Amino acid sequence: MHLEQACKMKSTISRGKELRGLEIFDIHPVILGGSATNIANKTALTRSQHIQAVRYWNQEIKRLREQQSKNNQ
């Protein structure tokens, strides 16, 4: 249900002319508790901004997993 809703929302958002060429991005990643369906958790980024944001969140998620792993030992 959530994935289907998110896909529909992304499709609806991306139809807007003002968003052509932009990437729809979750401000707070779903894996970290962000909403996949709440429009308030979405933003439009250029391709370059999207790459930077993905790199940032990938590093943060890696850091959090490493920290969690250390705490579980």
Protein Blocks (a to p, Z undefined) as FASTA:
>chain_A
ZZmmmmmmmmmmmmpmklgoiacddfbafklopafklmklgccddfklmmmmmmmmmmmm
mmmmmmmmmmmZZ
